[in-house]
Amino acid sequence: EGNRVELRGFGAFSVKNRPARTGRNPRTGESVEVEEKWVPFFKTGKELRERLNGGK
């Protein structure tokens, strides 16, 4: 972790670890082991959040 790209006034992109878990195959209903993986994550910046919410 620690890789982060910040766009001032817009937000920040980073990666987060999603731990291994037991999932389910929707077609067959059987349990499946899902491996841990790194996934992209976006957090909106304060300025963008305020603009989207009408200045609240």
PyMOL commands that set and color helices and strands:
alter all, ss='L'
color gray80, all
select helices_A, chain A and resi 46-52
alter helices_A, ss='H'
color red, helices_A
select strands_A, chain A and resi 4-7+11-18+21-24+31-34+37-44
alter strands_A, ss='S'
color yellow, strands_A
deselect
rebuild
show_as cartoon
